[in-house]
Amino acid sequence: MSERKPRIGQSRTTLSDVADYIGVSAITVSRALNKPELVSEALRVRIDEAVQTLGYVPNRAARALASARSHSVVVLVPSLSNTVFVDTLAAIHDTLYPSGYQMLIGDTRYSAQEEENLLRTYLEYNPDGILITGFDHTPATRSLLGAAGIPTVHMMELDDSATMPCVGFSQFDSGYALTRFLIEKGYRRIAFLAAQLDPRTLKRGEGYRAALREAGLYSPQRELAEPSPSSVGLGAQLLDRLLEQAPDCDAIFCNNDDLALGVMFQCQRRHIAVPEQLAIAGFNDLDASAWTNPPLTSVATPRYEIGREAALMLLALMSGRAPVSTRVDLGYRLVVRHST
């Protein structure tokens, strides 16, 4: 499949574009946006609709020369407390800072609407580039990204259509691989515990189900998904709920290591031997996972590397150079320990 070249240097939507769209002067549009009481309600409505349609946002750097650069990059991540994204942010800083760029960091809190709000705000600062997590955006966010004409790289996931610059790994494949590993170890009643339910979580779940269905082992009774934020405590609670509805489980695939740690601690409280009675596997391979008793099997994800490669790709795009590839798959690694 051929890759489409990223758009480089496309100008952002301007006040004049909005004016031309509805057939009025740029001065009229400016007046309507800055002093709406000076224009008719009907005209305000038309201008508001044009602004939404074209994805126009005010440019706070408009007084500067047209060629001026802000030397800032917008970075939107779902969480500032999740170690996964803390590691990625560290890599982005380490890569961009030596080139003179500052980060405008936004915490979307796993909300597509909050991501849209943050993007609207940060676009007013005329950033030189955007690093954004995943592809689960509102239609307005997609419109804003398209209209801005600013180099953008997506992180954590891969675009199968190869039309958007991205750096990450296959969430589906990693979920499938961990489940296949458990099946090959001889486990037959494998459960899946999930929290937060963001797009990456859901894709891991799809991989889990695909592997079990291939083996003729899938049972919806062994799946438990909770939209609440993930935590160690929630992992303990989910184990109790799971064993009520599916007490015959012999292995559990936890969507992340936080949940897996909670499951392991609760197994100790309930005197459930791991892995003799119940095998446990996590995801992301956090530092603590190697030091549990027994040590936790997990999927190591390239969090720092994703941040570094995404930032390097963005640097190339911002300088007007096409990177070697606009779809970088960094893969994942299954780390087998004694919990399975």
C-alpha positions as MATLAB code, in Angstrom:
seq = 'MSERKPRIGQSRTTLSDVADYIGVSAITVSRALNKPELVSEALRVRIDEAVQTLGYVPNRAARALASARSHSVVVLVPSLSNTVFVDTLAAIHDTLYPSGYQMLIGDTRYSAQEEENLLRTYLEYNPDGILITGFDHTPATRSLLGAAGIPTVHMMELDDSATMPCVGFSQFDSGYALTRFLIEKGYRRIAFLAAQLDPRTLKRGEGYRAALREAGLYSPQRELAEPSPSSVGLGAQLLDRLLEQAPDCDAIFCNNDDLALGVMFQCQRRHIAVPEQLAIAGFNDLDASAWTNPPLTSVATPRYEIGREAALMLLALMSGRAPVSTRVDLGYRLVVRHST';
ca = [
       0.000    0.000    0.000;
       1.455    3.365   -0.996;
       1.754    6.072    1.633;
       0.386    9.520    1.082;
       2.908   12.297    1.674;
       2.122   14.447    4.727;
       0.964   17.941    4.004;
       3.814   20.336    4.671;
       3.511   24.094    4.845;
      -0.225   24.351    4.127;
      -1.477   27.685    5.459;
      -4.056   27.773    8.225;
      -7.584   29.064    7.738;
      -7.559   32.867    7.937;
     -10.036   35.614    8.714;
     -10.119   36.393    4.983;
     -11.067   32.784    4.229;
     -14.091   33.134    6.506;
     -14.997   36.454    4.908;
     -14.726   35.048    1.378;
     -16.785   32.011    2.379;
     -19.854   34.107    3.221;
     -19.178   37.070    0.932;
     -18.378   39.862    3.383;
     -15.248   41.839    4.237;
     -12.561   40.638    6.655;
     -13.225   43.775    8.719;
     -16.857   42.716    9.127;
     -15.842   39.245   10.287;
     -13.330   40.727   12.733;
     -15.976   43.069   14.100;
     -18.461   40.214   14.532;
     -15.935   38.117   16.445;
     -14.545   40.873   18.642;
     -17.602   43.140   19.066;
     -20.641   41.040   18.135;
     -23.046   43.724   19.341;
     -22.049   45.848   16.352;
     -23.452   43.444   13.729;
     -26.894   41.959   13.171;
     -27.867   38.664   14.756;
     -28.420   37.078   11.357;
     -24.901   37.977   10.260;
     -23.417   36.730   13.539;
     -25.095   33.373   12.975;
     -23.724   33.126    9.423;
     -20.211   34.005   10.583;
     -20.351   31.545   13.497;
     -21.411   28.777   11.123;
     -18.566   29.644    8.727;
     -16.050   29.629   11.590;
     -17.190   26.132   12.628;
     -17.267   24.809    9.071;
     -13.810   26.082    8.139;
     -12.197   25.315   11.496;
     -11.017   28.891   11.990;
      -9.326   29.814   15.274;
      -7.870   33.246   16.159;
      -4.103   33.547   15.790;
      -2.558   35.286   18.789;
       0.674   35.638   16.865;
      -1.014   37.541   14.017;
       0.959   40.698   14.818;
       4.201   38.915   14.149;
       5.668   38.457   10.697;
       3.952   35.782    8.645;
       7.159   33.759    8.607;
       7.638   33.889   12.373;
       7.715   30.612   14.317;
       6.399   30.141   17.812;
       8.925   27.384   18.666;
       6.161   25.585   20.553;
       4.604   22.158   20.055;
       1.191   21.089   21.327;
       1.276   17.688   23.080;
      -2.094   16.172   23.996;
      -2.135   13.043   26.191;
      -4.966   11.329   28.097;
      -3.306   11.521   31.526;
      -0.497   13.309   33.345;
      -0.421   10.761   36.173;
      -0.313    7.551   34.131;
       3.304    6.327   33.974;
       2.805    5.330   30.347;
       2.311    8.931   29.273;
       4.791   10.386   31.770;
       7.513    8.329   30.074;
       6.337    9.449   26.637;
       6.306   13.114   27.670;
       9.844   12.791   29.041;
      11.043   11.466   25.694;
       9.296   14.248   23.770;
      10.947   16.877   25.979;
      14.357   15.232   25.660;
      14.009   15.280   21.859;
      12.408   18.685   21.240;
      14.187   20.820   23.831;
      17.661   20.649   22.233;
      16.072   21.949   19.013;
      14.646   24.968   20.814;
      11.025   23.856   21.142;
       8.806   24.163   24.198;
       5.839   21.862   24.871;
       2.266   23.052   25.404;
       0.980   20.018   27.308;
      -2.719   19.225   27.523;
      -4.354   16.533   29.677;
      -7.464   15.339   27.821;
      -8.577   13.087   30.697;
      -9.544   10.422   28.162;
     -12.257   12.751   26.835;
     -12.571   13.461   23.104;
     -14.512   16.636   23.922;
     -11.812   17.877   26.300;
      -9.229   17.123   23.614;
     -11.205   19.320   21.210;
     -11.412   22.136   23.773;
      -7.679   22.012   24.456;
      -6.826   21.960   20.770;
      -8.959   25.054   20.115;
      -7.191   26.887   22.926;
      -3.665   25.888   21.956;
      -4.125   26.632   18.257;
      -4.499   30.287   19.249;
      -0.817   30.220   20.231;
       0.179   29.380   16.642;
       2.145   26.194   17.458;
       4.647   24.866   14.942;
       3.534   21.253   15.408;
       1.124   18.918   17.174;
       1.628   15.554   18.885;
      -1.696   13.914   19.670;
      -2.645   10.557   21.187;
      -4.535    8.056   19.066;
      -7.196    8.624   16.416;
     -10.403    8.807   18.457;
     -11.254   12.462   17.786;
     -14.471   14.430   17.498;
     -15.457   15.570   13.977;
     -14.609   19.120   15.050;
     -11.116   18.082   16.141;
     -10.506   16.424   12.785;
     -11.732   19.590   11.074;
      -9.449   21.769   13.204;
      -6.423   19.591   12.464;
      -7.164   19.686    8.751;
      -7.803   23.428    8.600;
      -4.765   24.371   10.700;
      -2.293   22.950    8.204;
       0.161   22.315   11.042;
       2.400   19.210   10.966;
       0.753   16.603   13.202;
       1.939   13.196   14.412;
      -0.330   10.671   16.135;
       1.098    8.585   18.982;
       0.439    5.157   20.556;
      -1.622    3.731   17.693;
      -1.066    2.964   14.017;
      -3.102    4.232   11.073;
      -3.783    1.196    8.872;
      -4.720    3.434    5.942;
      -1.218    4.968    6.032;
      -2.591    8.474    5.481;
      -1.674   10.071    8.825;
       1.824   10.306   10.337;
       1.906    8.006   13.367;
       4.223    6.200   15.777;
       3.097    3.338   17.986;
       2.356   -0.373   17.968;
      -0.607   -2.635   17.295;
      -2.829   -2.739   20.360;
      -4.834   -5.559   18.765;
      -1.788   -7.694   17.989;
      -0.346   -7.259   21.479;
      -3.622   -8.323   23.100;
      -3.833  -11.275   20.740;
      -0.226  -12.325   21.422;
      -0.608  -12.293   25.211;
      -3.795  -14.357   25.002;
      -2.158  -16.855   22.627;
       0.717  -17.191   25.079;
      -1.704  -18.090   27.890;
      -3.485  -20.612   25.661;
      -0.189  -22.227   24.693;
       0.719  -22.455   28.388;
      -2.336  -24.693   28.803;
      -4.840  -22.258   30.283;
      -8.367  -22.742   28.981;
     -10.612  -20.458   31.051;
      -8.950  -17.102   30.482;
     -10.628  -13.926   31.738;
     -10.132  -10.306   30.685;
     -10.322   -7.383   33.107;
     -10.421   -3.852   31.722;
     -10.857   -0.304   33.000;
     -11.014    3.199   31.507;
     -12.191    1.676   28.190;
     -10.271    4.049   25.946;
      -9.708    2.967   22.298;
      -6.400    1.230   23.107;
      -8.052   -0.816   25.856;
     -10.856   -1.821   23.505;
      -8.429   -2.947   20.800;
      -6.527   -5.137   23.266;
      -9.868   -6.672   24.175;
     -10.547   -7.362   20.501;
      -7.217   -9.194   20.285;
      -8.094  -11.217   23.391;
     -11.437  -12.278   21.941;
      -9.975  -13.130   18.527;
      -7.379  -15.472   20.046;
      -9.916  -17.244   22.245;
     -12.463  -17.620   19.446;
      -9.826  -19.163   17.198;
      -9.187  -21.729   19.937;
     -12.907  -22.259   20.623;
     -12.470  -21.025   24.208;
     -14.264  -17.665   24.332;
     -16.907  -17.044   26.991;
     -18.404  -13.570   27.596;
     -18.866  -14.527   31.268;
     -15.132  -14.197   31.696;
     -14.982  -10.573   30.540;
     -15.400   -7.690   32.965;
     -15.066   -4.076   31.800;
     -15.319   -1.037   34.053;
     -15.351    2.510   32.607;
     -13.911    3.991   35.816;
     -10.255    5.121   35.882;
      -7.814    2.285   36.374;
      -6.169    1.732   39.773;
      -4.680   -0.979   41.959;
      -7.741   -0.849   44.201;
     -10.072   -1.298   41.247;
      -8.108   -4.389   40.233;
      -8.833   -5.969   43.618;
     -12.529   -5.123   43.312;
     -12.749   -6.504   39.788;
     -11.219   -9.823   40.882;
     -13.947  -10.233   43.513;
     -16.647   -9.458   40.955;
     -15.107  -11.749   38.349;
     -14.921  -14.743   40.692;
     -18.594  -14.282   41.546;
     -19.696  -14.515   37.905;
     -16.974  -16.879   36.617;
     -15.399  -18.808   39.531;
     -13.798  -21.374   37.206;
     -11.210  -18.968   35.710;
      -7.688  -20.340   35.549;
      -5.962  -17.221   34.121;
      -6.598  -13.481   33.909;
      -5.383  -11.015   31.279;
      -5.467   -7.620   32.995;
      -5.599   -4.688   30.606;
      -2.795   -2.918   32.475;
      -0.351   -3.540   35.307;
      -2.272   -1.388   37.807;
      -5.217   -3.769   37.611;
      -2.907   -6.786   37.628;
      -1.181   -5.624   40.827;
      -4.556   -5.195   42.509;
      -5.570   -8.689   41.400;
      -2.352  -10.167   42.794;
      -2.730   -8.414   46.144;
      -6.322   -9.585   46.421;
      -5.291  -13.143   45.570;
      -2.923  -13.023   48.528;
      -5.738  -11.832   50.794;
      -8.013  -14.597   49.536;
      -5.239  -17.226   49.757;
      -5.409  -17.938   46.023;
      -2.063  -19.340   44.859;
      -0.538  -17.602   41.837;
      -0.044  -19.157   39.326;
      -0.988  -22.609   40.656;
      -4.678  -21.730   41.076;
      -4.881  -18.571   39.007;
      -2.366  -17.179   36.511;
      -2.144  -13.400   36.128;
      -0.755  -11.274   33.297;
      -0.668   -7.510   32.919;
       0.139   -4.934   30.278;
       2.755   -2.127   29.965;
       5.398   -3.760   32.210;
       5.685   -1.016   34.817;
       8.776   -0.997   37.053;
       6.956   -2.546   40.016;
       5.852   -5.557   37.984;
       9.272   -7.227   38.197;
       9.205   -7.013   42.012;
       5.837   -8.476   42.935;
       5.618  -11.908   44.531;
       5.578  -13.736   42.202;
       6.922  -11.367   39.515;
       4.269  -10.356   36.995;
       4.126  -11.471   33.368;
       3.386   -8.417   31.233;
       3.627   -6.853   27.787;
       6.456   -4.302   27.625;
       5.400   -1.297   25.568;
       7.884    1.178   24.003;
       6.593    4.265   25.828;
       9.779    6.324   25.788;
      10.664    5.244   22.261;
       7.221    6.303   20.995;
       7.743    9.803   22.370;
      11.232   10.065   20.894;
      10.324    8.763   17.426;
       7.138   10.848   17.257;
       9.111   13.978   18.170;
      11.806   13.181   15.594;
       9.165   12.697   12.916;
       7.551   15.984   13.873;
      10.900   17.810   13.754;
      11.358   16.580   10.191;
       7.870   17.682    9.179;
       8.261   21.100   10.808;
      11.514   21.666    8.934;
       9.825   20.874    5.627;
      11.473   17.478    5.209;
       9.511   14.298    4.585;
      10.579   11.629    7.111;
      11.791    8.219    5.943;
       8.452    6.775    6.992;
       5.241    8.331    8.295;
       4.104    5.055    9.897;
       6.531    3.724   12.497;
       5.620    0.452   14.215;
       7.823    0.045   17.299;
       6.288   -3.267   18.312;
       5.964   -4.727   21.813;
       7.653   -7.431   23.881;
       6.148  -10.208   25.974;
       7.961  -10.404   29.330;
       7.316  -13.814   30.864;
       7.660  -14.107   34.649;
       6.443  -16.451   37.368;
       2.840  -15.182   37.637;
       1.914  -17.368   34.663;
];
